[in-house]
Amino acid sequence: RSCRQVQTQTLVTTISGRSYALLPRSTHQKTMKTLSKEIPTGEQSTLLVKDIAPSGTNRTITDEQLAEMTESVRTHGVIQPLVVRPLACVTDEKLRKAAGRASHVLVAGERRWRSARAVGLEKVQVVIRELTDREALELQAIENLQRQDLTDIEETRQ
């Protein structure tokens, strides 16, 4: 399976060695709705949990959040599919090496993926999208903003 042509991006590496993609200024001015329309939709499938590698971008998962999600997955299974992209679409060498033998890299749903591993699920439902590194970052940003909005709403209701 081949990936669509990869767009160029500017990478900035910090002193700590972490690399961040800089999006063109015009991207920041687009609405999330517009960005969502530009990111390709994918196909639903089932993958082995071991064939999915984390993207390494979600560093904000607390032990409490993971425990809650794990209990939910244990009781109900993974309700919403994970979003992944083929390893062939990944141009970031560090991420490609970190993926090891995985065939796909996680784009969205890291808590669900970790919980599925924790309860010993062998397979999970996924949506496979052929995304460039830049598109994957955009989709992750959109999901994080939406999740933050949901958290704010949940806190308001309490």
C-alpha positions as CSV (number, residue, x, y, z in Angstrom):
1,R,0.0,0.0,0.0
2,S,1.4,3.3,-1.0
3,C,0.9,6.7,0.6
4,R,-0.2,9.9,-1.2
5,Q,2.5,12.3,-2.1
6,V,4.0,13.8,1.0
7,Q,3.8,17.6,1.5
8,T,6.9,19.4,2.7
9,Q,7.1,20.9,6.1
10,T,9.6,22.8,8.2
11,L,10.9,20.9,11.3
12,V,12.4,22.8,14.2
13,T,14.4,20.8,16.7
14,T,14.6,22.2,20.3
15,I,17.7,21.9,22.5
16,S,16.1,18.9,24.2
17,G,16.1,17.1,20.8
18,R,12.4,17.1,20.2
19,S,11.2,18.0,16.7
20,Y,8.2,20.1,16.0
21,A,6.6,20.7,12.6
22,L,5.9,24.3,11.8
23,L,2.7,24.9,9.9
24,P,2.5,27.7,7.4
25,R,0.9,30.9,8.7
26,S,-2.1,30.4,6.4
27,T,-2.8,27.0,8.1
28,H,-3.3,28.8,11.5
29,Q,-5.8,31.1,10.0
30,K,-8.0,28.3,8.6
31,T,-10.9,27.2,10.7
32,M,-11.0,23.8,12.2
33,K,-14.0,23.0,10.0
34,T,-12.0,23.8,6.9
35,L,-9.0,21.7,8.1
36,S,-11.3,18.8,8.8
37,K,-12.6,18.9,5.3
38,E,-9.1,18.9,3.9
39,I,-7.9,15.9,5.8
40,P,-8.7,12.7,3.9
41,T,-11.4,10.4,5.2
42,G,-10.4,6.8,5.7
43,E,-11.6,3.2,5.5
44,Q,-12.8,1.2,8.5
45,S,-11.0,-2.0,9.3
46,T,-9.7,-4.2,12.1
47,L,-6.1,-4.3,13.2
48,L,-4.1,-6.3,15.7
49,V,-3.3,-4.1,18.7
50,K,0.4,-5.1,18.3
51,D,0.4,-3.7,14.7
52,I,-0.3,-0.2,16.0
53,A,2.5,2.1,17.3
54,P,1.9,5.2,19.4
55,S,2.6,8.5,17.8
56,G,4.4,9.8,20.9
57,T,2.5,13.1,20.8
58,N,0.1,12.6,23.7
59,R,2.0,13.3,26.9
60,T,-0.9,14.5,28.9
61,I,-2.6,11.2,29.8
62,T,-2.8,10.9,33.6
63,D,-2.8,7.6,35.4
64,E,-6.4,8.4,36.6
65,Q,-7.6,9.0,33.0
66,L,-6.0,5.8,31.8
67,A,-7.5,3.8,34.7
68,E,-11.0,5.1,33.9
69,M,-10.7,4.3,30.2
70,T,-9.2,0.9,30.9
71,E,-12.2,0.0,33.2
72,S,-14.6,1.2,30.5
73,V,-12.8,-0.8,27.8
74,R,-12.8,-3.8,30.1
75,T,-16.6,-3.5,30.6
76,H,-17.8,-2.2,27.2
77,G,-14.9,-2.8,24.8
78,V,-13.5,0.0,22.5
79,I,-16.6,1.8,21.4
80,Q,-15.1,4.3,19.0
81,P,-12.5,3.3,16.4
82,L,-9.0,4.5,16.6
83,V,-7.6,6.6,13.8
84,V,-4.3,5.3,12.4
85,R,-2.2,5.8,9.3
86,P,0.0,3.4,7.4
87,L,3.7,3.5,8.4
88,A,4.4,4.1,4.7
89,C,2.9,7.6,5.2
90,V,5.3,8.5,8.0
91,T,8.4,10.5,6.9
92,D,9.7,11.4,10.4
93,E,12.6,8.9,10.7
94,K,12.5,9.0,14.5
95,L,8.8,8.0,14.5
96,R,9.4,5.3,11.9
97,K,12.2,3.7,14.0
98,A,10.1,4.0,17.2
99,A,7.3,2.1,15.4
100,G,9.4,-1.0,15.3
101,R,7.5,-3.8,13.6
102,A,4.1,-2.0,13.6
103,S,2.4,-1.5,10.3
104,H,0.4,1.5,11.4
105,V,0.9,4.6,13.6
106,L,-1.8,6.0,15.9
107,V,-3.2,9.4,15.0
108,A,-6.1,9.6,17.5
109,G,-7.2,7.4,20.4
110,E,-4.1,6.8,22.4
111,R,-6.0,6.3,25.7
112,R,-8.3,3.7,24.0
113,W,-5.3,2.0,22.4
114,R,-3.4,1.8,25.8
115,S,-6.5,0.6,27.5
116,A,-7.1,-2.1,24.8
117,R,-3.5,-3.3,25.4
118,A,-3.9,-3.2,29.2
119,V,-7.0,-5.5,29.1
120,G,-5.5,-7.8,26.6
121,L,-7.6,-7.1,23.5
122,E,-6.0,-8.7,20.5
123,K,-7.9,-6.6,17.8
124,V,-9.4,-3.2,17.6
125,Q,-11.6,-1.3,15.1
126,V,-9.7,1.4,13.3
127,V,-10.2,4.0,10.6
128,I,-7.1,4.0,8.3
129,R,-6.3,7.3,6.8
130,E,-3.4,8.0,4.4
131,L,-2.1,11.1,6.1
132,T,1.1,13.1,5.7
133,D,3.0,14.0,8.9
134,R,1.5,17.5,8.6
135,E,-2.1,16.2,8.2
136,A,-1.6,13.8,11.2
137,L,-0.5,16.7,13.4
138,E,-3.4,18.8,12.2
139,L,-5.9,16.0,13.0
140,Q,-4.3,15.5,16.4
141,A,-4.5,19.2,17.2
142,I,-8.2,19.2,16.2
143,E,-8.9,16.2,18.4
144,N,-7.1,17.7,21.4
145,L,-9.0,21.0,21.0
146,Q,-12.3,19.1,20.8
147,R,-11.4,17.0,23.8
148,Q,-10.4,20.2,25.7
149,D,-13.8,21.7,24.8
150,L,-15.5,18.6,26.1
151,T,-13.5,18.7,29.3
152,D,-14.5,22.4,29.8
153,I,-18.2,21.5,29.2
154,E,-18.0,18.5,31.6
155,E,-16.4,20.7,34.3
156,T,-19.2,23.3,33.9
157,R,-21.9,20.7,34.4
158,Q,-20.4,19.5,37.8
